[in-house]
Amino acid sequence: MKRLFVAALKEEVIGLDFFHLTGVGKINASYHLTKLVLEHKPDEVVNFGTAGALVKNISGLIECTQFYQRDMDARALMDLQLGETPFDSIHEIIFSKQGYSCGTGDNFVQSKIEMNVDVVDMEAYALAKVCTLQNINFRCFKFISDSANEDAKNDWSANCKKGSELFLEKAKSYSWVK
């Protein structure tokens, strides 16, 4: 299987030189992953990055299998739910009910949000959607770097290296790397 590893930032994949970087946010992630897919033609995309936990008992390295866009808000325009894009039939991406739900948006969460998801990030939904539209398998692993609260900024910076080390262990256990 031809596998492509992607992450948003080099700070999230310290010591993991097999990753391609997409940049921060949904637009950068979509653009760069699309370019990588056209160039490498993978069967599977594996995303690793950091996420803020909205549920208190989530920590460490987790696998996300359900993806939602948390900052698309057309509720005032149409009878839609938060996260639904007008005139788009894809409102959620669910690969499995086993795993965690991730709400993706273009803002750094530091307080409660209106959406009921386990964790928040800034790229996963966009990556999952590109893979869905291109019929590519998608796996997403997130290291819980913070609790999406007022301390999130400081916690994120301090925890990036820990996440890289845990992901490398996971990748070795799957025989993705040696």
C-alpha positions in Angstrom: 0.0 0.0 0.0 1.3 3.4 -0.9 1.0 5.6 2.2 1.4 9.3 2.5 2.1 10.9 5.9 0.9 14.5 6.4 1.0 17.0 9.3 0.4 20.7 9.5 3.6 21.9 11.0 7.2 20.8 11.5 6.7 21.5 15.3 4.2 18.7 15.4 6.5 16.1 13.8 9.8 16.7 15.5 12.2 13.9 14.4 9.6 12.4 12.0 11.3 13.2 8.6 8.9 11.1 6.6 6.1 13.6 6.9 4.9 16.1 4.3 3.7 19.4 5.7 0.3 21.0 4.7 0.4 24.2 6.7 -2.2 25.4 9.2 -5.9 25.6 8.5 -8.5 24.0 6.3 -7.5 25.9 3.1 -3.8 25.2 3.4 -4.5 21.5 4.3 -6.8 21.0 1.3 -4.5 22.7 -1.1 -1.3 21.0 -0.1 -2.9 17.6 0.3 -4.5 17.8 -3.2 -1.1 18.6 -4.7 0.5 15.7 -2.8 -2.2 13.3 -3.9 -1.8 14.3 -7.5 2.0 13.8 -7.2 2.2 10.7 -5.1 -1.1 8.9 -5.9 -1.4 7.3 -2.4 -3.8 4.5 -1.4 -3.9 5.9 2.1 -3.2 9.2 3.8 -2.1 9.2 7.5 -2.5 12.4 9.3 -0.8 13.2 12.6 -1.1 16.4 14.6 -2.1 17.9 17.8 -5.6 18.5 19.1 -7.3 20.1 22.1 -9.5 17.9 24.2 -13.0 19.0 24.9 -13.7 15.9 27.0 -11.8 15.8 30.2 -10.8 12.1 30.2 -9.1 12.1 26.8 -5.3 12.3 26.8 -2.3 10.9 25.0 -2.4 9.7 21.4 -5.8 9.0 20.0 -7.3 8.0 16.6 -10.1 10.2 15.2 -12.6 8.5 12.9 -15.4 11.1 12.8 -14.9 14.6 11.3 -17.0 17.8 11.5 -16.4 21.3 10.3 -17.0 23.4 13.3 -16.8 27.0 12.0 -19.0 26.8 8.9 -22.1 28.6 10.2 -24.9 29.3 7.7 -27.7 28.9 10.2 -28.8 32.5 9.7 -29.1 32.0 6.0 -30.7 28.6 5.7 -32.2 25.8 7.9 -28.8 24.2 8.5 -26.9 22.9 11.6 -23.6 24.4 12.7 -21.0 22.8 10.5 -23.2 22.2 7.4 -22.1 23.9 4.2 -24.9 25.2 2.0 -25.5 23.1 -1.2 -22.9 20.5 -0.1 -24.1 16.9 0.6 -21.2 16.1 2.9 -21.9 17.4 6.4 -20.0 14.9 8.4 -17.3 12.3 7.6 -17.5 9.1 9.6 -15.2 6.2 8.8 -16.0 4.4 12.0 -18.0 4.9 15.2 -15.0 3.4 17.0 -12.7 6.2 17.7 -13.0 9.9 18.5 -14.8 12.8 16.9 -12.9 15.8 15.7 -14.2 19.3 15.1 -12.1 21.2 12.6 -12.1 25.0 12.3 -9.8 27.9 11.4 -9.5 29.2 15.0 -7.5 28.1 18.0 -10.0 27.0 20.6 -9.6 28.3 24.1 -13.1 27.9 25.5 -16.3 25.8 25.1 -17.7 25.5 21.6 -21.3 24.9 20.4 -20.5 21.6 18.8 -20.5 18.2 20.5 -17.1 16.7 19.5 -14.4 15.1 21.5 -11.4 17.1 20.2 -10.7 20.1 18.1 -8.1 20.8 15.5 -7.5 23.0 12.4 -7.0 20.5 9.5 -8.5 17.0 9.9 -11.9 17.6 8.4 -10.4 19.2 5.3 -7.9 16.3 4.9 -10.7 13.7 5.4 -12.8 15.4 2.8 -10.1 15.5 0.2 -9.5 11.8 0.8 -13.3 11.0 0.7 -13.7 12.9 -2.6 -10.6 11.1 -4.0 -11.5 7.6 -2.7 -8.4 7.4 -0.6 -8.2 5.7 2.8 -7.7 8.1 5.6 -6.3 7.6 9.1 -6.0 10.4 11.6 -4.0 10.4 14.9 -4.0 13.3 17.3 -1.9 13.9 20.3 -3.9 15.7 23.0 -1.7 18.7 23.5 -4.1 20.9 25.5 -7.5 21.1 27.0 -8.9 23.8 24.7 -8.9 26.4 27.5 -7.1 29.6 28.4 -3.9 27.6 29.0 -4.0 26.0 25.5 -1.4 28.1 23.9 1.3 27.4 26.4 0.3 23.7 26.7 0.5 23.2 22.9 4.0 24.4 22.6 5.3 22.3 25.5 3.6 19.1 24.3 4.5 18.8 20.6 7.7 16.7 21.1 5.8 14.2 23.4 3.3 13.7 20.6 5.9 13.0 18.0 7.5 10.3 20.2 4.2 8.6 20.8 3.3 8.7 17.1 6.7 7.1 16.1 6.0 4.2 18.5 2.5 3.8 16.9 4.0 3.9 13.4 6.5 1.3 14.3 3.8 -1.0 15.8 2.0 -0.8 12.5 5.3 -1.4 10.6 4.9 1.9 8.8 8.5 2.8 9.7 11.5 0.9 11.1 
